[in-house]
């Protein structure tokens, strides 16, 4: 019987330079801000306007 390791075929070399790493962090930060920060600020503004009384 022959056994083979279950590795995906699309694994390639990762980008290792510092600029690519920094750009990845920047893109992640923008996504985090859009997905969490923007809805939170909209909700905060709605609550602030409705509780003005």
C-alpha positions, -999 to 999 in steps of 0.1 A, spaced: 0 0 0 12 34 -8 4 64 14 7 100 5 6 131 25 -25 152 22 -11 185 11 -30 209 -11 -16 216 -45 -20 254 -43 6 259 -16 33 283 -28 60 305 -15 48 332 8 59 368 3 86 374 29 96 410 24 88 436 51 68 459 28 44 431 19 39 422 55 32 458 64 7 461 35 -11 430 47 -14 445 82 -27 477 67 -53 460 46 -64 440 76 -67 472 97 -89 488 70 -111 457 68 -115 457 106 -124 493 106 -150 489 79 -166 457 93 -166 468 130 -159 505 133 -183 518 107 -214 500 120 -205 509 156 -202 546 147 -236 545 128 -252 528 158 -237 553 182 -249 582 162 -285 568 160 -285 562 198 -272 597 204 -299 613 182 -328 592 196 -319 599 233 -317 636 228 -352 639 242 
